[in-house]
Amino acid sequence: MNAGKYDRALTWLQRSVSKDNTTGQDKQTFTANGTLWGNLKELSASKQLAFGMLNSQATMAIRLRQWPAINPEDRLRDKRFNDLIVIDGISHDHEANELVIYAHKLSEVE
């Protein structure tokens, strides 16, 4: 995949957890940690089955050049459509030197 294929700007939202002083509950926050350029492809239903994602909500695969230190609990924001993207899984494509993220858009009910 040449550099021109990385056509989607994504804001990396890094997750951190702190304790709420009042309730003692974990409180998560997502802080912008820079822009990543990737290639976003919608997954067909047959690809979701082929990847064994029956229990996953993954509807897209995002390929990022190199291997940024993204955690599966982090999130991404698509700068083009302002969609919030939840990461379902991460793998490495060693041959293409890419990080592959399987994810879905955050819906109103989540």
C-alpha positions as CSV (number, residue, x, y, z in Angstrom):
1,M,0.0,0.0,0.0
2,N,1.6,3.3,-1.0
3,A,1.5,6.5,1.0
4,G,-1.4,7.9,-1.1
5,K,-3.7,5.1,0.3
6,Y,-3.5,6.5,3.8
7,D,-6.2,9.1,3.1
8,R,-8.2,9.2,6.4
9,A,-7.1,11.5,9.2
10,L,-8.0,10.1,12.6
11,T,-7.5,11.7,16.0
12,W,-6.1,9.2,18.5
13,L,-8.0,9.5,21.7
14,Q,-5.8,7.9,24.4
15,R,-7.7,6.4,27.4
16,S,-6.8,7.1,31.0
17,V,-8.5,6.0,34.2
18,S,-8.8,7.9,37.5
19,K,-10.9,7.5,40.6
20,D,-13.9,9.7,41.3
21,N,-13.3,11.3,44.6
22,T,-17.0,11.2,45.6
23,T,-18.1,7.7,44.5
24,G,-14.8,5.8,44.3
25,Q,-15.8,4.6,40.8
26,D,-13.3,4.4,37.9
27,K,-13.6,7.5,35.7
28,Q,-12.3,7.2,32.2
29,T,-11.2,10.1,30.0
30,F,-10.0,10.2,26.4
31,T,-7.4,12.8,25.6
32,A,-6.3,13.7,22.0
33,N,-2.8,12.2,21.4
34,G,-2.2,13.4,17.8
35,T,-3.3,12.6,14.3
36,L,-2.9,9.3,12.6
37,W,-3.3,8.7,8.9
38,G,-4.9,5.5,7.9
39,N,-6.9,3.6,5.3
40,L,-10.5,2.8,6.4
41,K,-12.4,-0.1,4.7
42,E,-15.9,-1.2,5.6
43,L,-16.1,-5.0,6.3
44,S,-18.7,-7.0,4.5
45,A,-20.7,-9.5,6.5
46,S,-18.8,-12.4,4.9
47,K,-15.5,-10.9,6.0
48,Q,-16.8,-10.5,9.5
49,L,-17.6,-14.2,9.5
50,A,-14.3,-15.2,8.0
51,F,-12.4,-13.3,10.7
52,G,-14.5,-15.1,13.4
53,M,-16.1,-11.9,14.5
54,L,-19.5,-13.3,15.3
55,N,-19.4,-11.8,18.8
56,S,-17.7,-8.6,17.7
57,Q,-19.4,-5.4,16.5
58,A,-16.5,-4.7,14.1
59,T,-17.8,-3.2,10.9
60,M,-14.5,-1.7,9.6
61,A,-10.8,-2.3,9.3
62,I,-8.4,0.6,9.6
63,R,-4.8,0.1,8.4
64,L,-2.2,2.4,9.9
65,R,1.4,2.7,8.7
66,Q,4.0,1.5,11.1
67,W,2.8,0.4,14.6
68,P,1.6,3.3,16.8
69,A,1.3,2.3,20.4
70,I,-2.5,2.2,20.4
71,N,-4.3,0.4,23.2
72,P,-7.5,-1.6,22.5
73,E,-9.2,0.6,25.0
74,D,-8.3,3.8,23.2
75,R,-10.7,5.4,20.6
76,L,-10.3,7.2,17.3
77,R,-12.3,10.1,15.9
78,D,-12.7,10.3,12.1
79,K,-11.8,13.9,11.2
80,R,-13.8,13.7,7.9
81,F,-17.2,12.7,9.4
82,N,-16.6,13.3,13.1
83,D,-17.5,9.7,13.9
84,L,-16.3,8.3,17.2
85,I,-14.7,4.9,16.6
86,V,-14.5,2.1,19.2
87,I,-11.6,-0.4,18.8
88,D,-12.7,-4.1,18.9
89,G,-9.3,-5.6,18.1
90,I,-5.8,-4.9,16.9
91,S,-3.4,-7.0,14.9
92,H,-0.1,-6.5,13.1
93,D,0.5,-7.0,9.4
94,H,4.3,-7.6,9.5
95,E,4.6,-8.0,5.7
96,A,3.0,-4.6,5.0
97,N,4.4,-3.0,8.2
98,E,1.0,-1.9,9.3
99,L,-1.2,-2.0,12.3
100,V,-4.7,-3.3,11.5
101,I,-7.5,-2.1,13.8
102,Y,-11.0,-3.8,13.7
103,A,-13.6,-1.3,15.0
104,H,-17.1,0.1,14.8
105,K,-18.7,3.5,15.1
106,L,-20.0,4.4,18.5
107,S,-23.8,4.4,18.4
108,E,-26.1,6.6,20.5
109,V,-27.2,3.6,22.6
110,E,-23.7,2.5,23.8
